[in-house]
Amino acid sequence: MSIVAIVGRPNVGKSTLFNRLVGKRQAIVDQTAGVTRDRHYGKTDWNGREFSIIDTGGYAENSDDVFEEQIRRQVHLAIEEADAVIFVVDVQTGITDYDQGIARILRKSDKPVIVAVNKVDHGGRIFDSYEFNALGLGEPVSIAAVNGSGTGDLLDKVLEVLPDMPQTDQEREIPHIAVVGRPNVGKSSLTNAFLGEERNIVTPVAGTTRDAIATRYNKFGYEFMLVDTAGLRKKTKTREDLEFYSSMRAIRAIEFSDVCILMLDATLGVEAQDMSIFQLILRNKKGCVIVVNKWDLVEKETNTLREYEKNIRARIAPFTDVPVIFTSVIKKQRILNVLEAAAKVFGNRTRRIPTSRLNEVLLPQIEAYPPPAIKGKFVKIKYITQLPTPCPSFAFFCNLPQYIREDYKRFLENKLRAHFDFHGTPVQIYMRQK
């Protein structure tokens, strides 16, 4: 699939245009310059041609922003990946020194470039857009990204310059794995370690990642979408609009994932916010792998790891059947173990047990330990089947489902886990009238 990168200086409307082209609010838009700090991917189609769009952070030089150098690197990477570039400028400010600097980079790249003059929201500004011919990148296209004016002409021009791509079958569905956790626990570092490149910005500043960044991973026999998310904070600490929308984006990433890699900071231990994120994963019935990062910074004794893991499992009870892996991302210790665990949990989450096998294994166990009688009522479970749901769910058909207590449901879940491997994934138990 062809790739089109959107570049430009800060606050010219790149993310607004990106959202307009992909047809949804996928990138955060705010009046604050420099909101987008990573590359952000989406898909669009025009006249039957589908291609990918990359939204980039605003390119700047000699600014006070601590992320400036990293953003410039992200823009260069996006240009290298792209088959064509949309260079967004602002008609209200005219050509700036930043615009001139970006134009020089684009002329050296030898990539097809379309200059999109944004904020042309009335006829009087069309004449002002002509000055952007001076950039030497061809005739500009006037648009107003906020209402979509001129974006059809822009897409027509994009299709003219995109190389012809061979027809391929529709991309098959692959697992989505979200890397989640509190701010600054090493989520972007882990993602970069998986990918073998600095795809996402990493700084010591908590909250660097503000969008959920999805990247296709295809190495070592594994293939999935890897999603790096913004750190989830307590609601009381989410004061800025940007923080709020970033948290919402991370929550959506959890909702649309298959497996979540929950990262903890070994130097801080298990905190209340870690438990809140774990409960969010559990409520959404997602697979989970717990990764304890920065393990190299912890002073260790003989049983330190065992006690740490025991404490984690005590905090997450009763759902304790979860892989716990101790890593040092910066030293790349046990990184491959995390990948293996996430792939295995996905396999467990999608496992389907034949009905005959379920009844053959579980009915004798239930007969040996039947549900306790309540008010003289004896419950008889007669039949078990797995439901066609995204996560493992089982229906137990019986004569009096209302008398099955929660502790017996946990007994049934434990029997399922003992005989069939559901390590890392929640299991749902439903009692049905026979």
SULVENUR-V271065 format. One record per run of one state. SS is the DSSP state (helix for helix, strand for strand, loop for the rest). FROM is the first residue (numbers start at 0). TO is the last residue. Records with the same first field share a line. If there is no record, write none. Layout:
# SULVENUR-V271065
SS = FROM-TO ; FROM-TO
This chain:
# SULVENUR-V271065
loop = 0-1 ; 7-12 ; 22-38 ; 46-47 ; 55-66 ; 81-82 ; 90-95 ; 109-110 ; 118-121 ; 125-125 ; 135-139 ; 142-142 ; 144-147 ; 149-149 ; 161-173 ; 181-185 ; 195-211 ; 219-220 ; 228-233 ; 237-239 ; 255-257 ; 265-270 ; 283-285 ; 293-293 ; 297-302 ; 316-321 ; 326-326 ; 331-331 ; 333-333 ; 349-353 ; 368-372 ; 374-375 ; 377-379 ; 386-391 ; 398-399 ; 403-404 ; 419-426 ; 433-433
strand = 2-6 ; 39-45 ; 48-54 ; 83-89 ; 111-117 ; 140-141 ; 143-143 ; 148-148 ; 174-180 ; 212-218 ; 221-227 ; 258-264 ; 286-292 ; 322-325 ; 327-327 ; 332-332 ; 373-373 ; 376-376 ; 380-385 ; 392-397 ; 427-432
helix = 13-21 ; 67-80 ; 96-108 ; 122-124 ; 126-134 ; 150-160 ; 186-194 ; 234-236 ; 240-254 ; 271-282 ; 294-296 ; 303-315 ; 328-330 ; 334-348 ; 354-367 ; 400-402 ; 405-418
